[in-house]
Amino acid sequence: MCLAVPLASGCPFEPTPSTDDSSSSDSASTSIATTTVGVSAESSGESTADPTASGGGGSTASAEGSSTGEPQCGNGVVEGDEQCDPGQMPSAECNADCTPAACGDGVVNAAAGEQCDDGGESPECDADCTAVECGDSQTNAAAGEQCDDGGESPGCDTDCTFAECGDGILNMNAGELCDDGVESITCDPDCTFVECGDGVLNVAAGEDCDEGGETATCDLDCTMVECGDGVTNMAADEECDAGGDSMMCDGDCTAVECGDGYVNLVVEDCDDGVQTAMCDGDCTMAVCGDTYINPLAGENCDDGNMIPDDGCDNCFSDTPTCQFVNGFTWCYNPVACGEACNDVCAAFGLTPVADQVAWLEAQDDLVECEALAAAFGIVGTSINSFTHACLEDSGGDHSMTALIGPLLCSTFAGCPNSHLTDMDQLGVPCNGPGNSRRSICPCE
């Protein structure tokens, strides 16, 4: 084929054959073809874009393709149903799914400070998107927390349960001093330390009772009241408690008193409550020679010896010290002078007659007074409104004689009461200087 290009030689051109005809032919063909194509393009007037040419044609095409395709979250362009897209994902304001960062949306956003986000409170995640931890001040019921005040408070324990005495968790802010879960030897059920007298019974601490102090049923040492336990309980009517008989206390928890009917062998030989034939009024056994006159034991005198013919032989005298006259037993103390009626009767284990009117009327006329004088072998009588003398013998030296006449009787209504504690020559001994006297008193 002859190209429309002027050549130096004639046409057609015939190449010289050689051993490389095939390759030469190919190269020539390619060259020709290229030339032809180029000519054709130019001749046609069309322009073909070089795909390798530099410029923005390629990038423009890519951007146009993105804006017309599916939205791409994270490309920095808010498109489609995206609510945000800062490009750098995630951010403090935007989640990785291009939704606004919000605690509770179910999307964990570390850039927003979220440690977790379960879409609400869960056993592992608090409502503020922090990991569950008792003491973080976030109450998480799903995690089993009843409360969370950020530590111990009056209403909340350190394990995030409500403060309650007896739960085994010490809460000093709730006023607990201790909390062993149950009553213990150191802690009361009200979460206070064990103390006898605090009004809280603690059996574990060995208390039998605790009524806040001494009561009729509970001792101060928190044991039940029992006479003989060594703890005096006045509220239980104990006067004393020595754990048994002692010098000061009877075994029935009353003070030692001769005549109370309780024999305290520490200090008493006997105690029949009153003088008896076996027991003197001083709670010693009735024995002749003990200087204690016990008429019930057959004694009418007791000079403390067994000397015969001394006026009191074997505790008996021809002039007895007690006589029953005018309805009463009248006595004088043969071993003492200057004693009023309380002391005279006590010497016999007796007491003065309580009916003072009857006492007065048994000696206030001549017949009665003479009957009394005759019974005691006293010569003469004198009746007047004596203050104390109902009855008294006359003053004199009693060291060698029992009674001195005349016998004094009184019509004064106040005499019996006065004679209980007073008399003429009160306290003057029988052999003392001056005149001594003896009272003769109605005893029972």
CORCOR-V885028 format. One record per pair of residues at least 24 apart in sequence whose ideal C-beta (glycine too) atoms are under 7 Angstrom apart, sorted by the first residue. I is the first residue (numbers start at 1). J is the second residue. D is the distance in whole Angstrom. If there is no record, write none. Layout:
i->[I & I]
j->[J & J]
d->[D & D]
This chain:
i->[73 & 73 & 103 & 103 & 134 & 134 & 165 & 165 & 196 & 196 & 227 & 227 & 258 & 258 & 274 & 275 & 275 & 275 & 280 & 281 & 281 & 281 & 288 & 288 & 291 & 293 & 293 & 293 & 295 & 295 & 301 & 303 & 319 & 319 & 322 & 323 & 323 & 325 & 325 & 325 & 326 & 326 & 326 & 326 & 326 & 327 & 328 & 328 & 328 & 329 & 329 & 329 & 330 & 330 & 330 & 330 & 331 & 331 & 332 & 332 & 332 & 332 & 334 & 336 & 337 & 337 & 337 & 337 & 337 & 337 & 337 & 338 & 338 & 338 & 338 & 338 & 338 & 338 & 339 & 340 & 340 & 340 & 340 & 340 & 340 & 340 & 341 & 341 & 341 & 341 & 342 & 342 & 344 & 344 & 345 & 345 & 348 & 350 & 350 & 351 & 351 & 352 & 352 & 352 & 352 & 353 & 353 & 356 & 356 & 359 & 359 & 360 & 360 & 360 & 360 & 362 & 363 & 363 & 363 & 364 & 364 & 364 & 369 & 369 & 372 & 373 & 376 & 376 & 378 & 378 & 378 & 378 & 379 & 379 & 380 & 380 & 380 & 381 & 381 & 381 & 382 & 382 & 383 & 383 & 384 & 384 & 385 & 385 & 385 & 386 & 386 & 386 & 387 & 387 & 387 & 388 & 388 & 388 & 388 & 388 & 388 & 389 & 390 & 390 & 390 & 391 & 392 & 392 & 392 & 392 & 392 & 393 & 393 & 393 & 395 & 395 & 395 & 395 & 396 & 398 & 398 & 398 & 399 & 399 & 403]
j->[97 & 98 & 128 & 129 & 159 & 160 & 190 & 191 & 221 & 222 & 252 & 253 & 282 & 283 & 349 & 348 & 349 & 350 & 349 & 348 & 349 & 350 & 314 & 315 & 335 & 321 & 347 & 348 & 322 & 348 & 334 & 335 & 377 & 402 & 348 & 375 & 376 & 371 & 372 & 375 & 362 & 363 & 368 & 371 & 372 & 362 & 353 & 362 & 442 & 442 & 443 & 444 & 372 & 440 & 441 & 442 & 441 & 443 & 403 & 438 & 439 & 440 & 402 & 430 & 398 & 428 & 429 & 430 & 436 & 437 & 438 & 425 & 426 & 427 & 428 & 429 & 436 & 437 & 439 & 419 & 420 & 421 & 422 & 423 & 426 & 439 & 419 & 420 & 439 & 441 & 420 & 421 & 439 & 441 & 441 & 443 & 443 & 443 & 444 & 443 & 444 & 420 & 441 & 442 & 443 & 442 & 444 & 416 & 417 & 416 & 442 & 390 & 413 & 415 & 416 & 442 & 390 & 391 & 409 & 409 & 410 & 411 & 407 & 409 & 407 & 407 & 403 & 440 & 403 & 405 & 406 & 407 & 405 & 406 & 405 & 406 & 407 & 406 & 407 & 409 & 406 & 408 & 409 & 411 & 410 & 411 & 410 & 411 & 412 & 410 & 412 & 415 & 412 & 415 & 418 & 415 & 418 & 419 & 422 & 423 & 424 & 424 & 415 & 416 & 419 & 440 & 423 & 424 & 437 & 439 & 440 & 437 & 438 & 440 & 425 & 435 & 436 & 437 & 435 & 430 & 436 & 438 & 430 & 431 & 438]
d->[6 & 4 & 6 & 4 & 6 & 4 & 6 & 4 & 6 & 4 & 6 & 4 & 6 & 4 & 7 & 7 & 3 & 7 & 6 & 6 & 2 & 7 & 6 & 4 & 6 & 6 & 7 & 6 & 5 & 6 & 5 & 7 & 5 & 6 & 7 & 4 & 6 & 6 & 5 & 5 & 4 & 7 & 5 & 6 & 7 & 6 & 6 & 6 & 4 & 7 & 6 & 7 & 6 & 5 & 7 & 5 & 6 & 5 & 7 & 5 & 7 & 5 & 6 & 7 & 5 & 6 & 6 & 4 & 4 & 6 & 5 & 6 & 6 & 5 & 4 & 6 & 6 & 7 & 6 & 6 & 6 & 5 & 6 & 5 & 6 & 6 & 5 & 5 & 6 & 4 & 5 & 6 & 5 & 5 & 6 & 4 & 6 & 4 & 6 & 7 & 6 & 6 & 6 & 7 & 6 & 4 & 5 & 4 & 6 & 4 & 5 & 7 & 6 & 6 & 5 & 7 & 6 & 6 & 5 & 6 & 7 & 5 & 6 & 4 & 6 & 4 & 6 & 7 & 5 & 4 & 7 & 5 & 4 & 7 & 4 & 3 & 7 & 5 & 5 & 6 & 5 & 5 & 5 & 6 & 7 & 7 & 6 & 5 & 4 & 4 & 6 & 6 & 6 & 6 & 6 & 7 & 5 & 5 & 5 & 5 & 6 & 7 & 4 & 6 & 6 & 4 & 6 & 6 & 5 & 6 & 7 & 6 & 5 & 7 & 6 & 3 & 7 & 5 & 5 & 4 & 5 & 7 & 5 & 4 & 6]
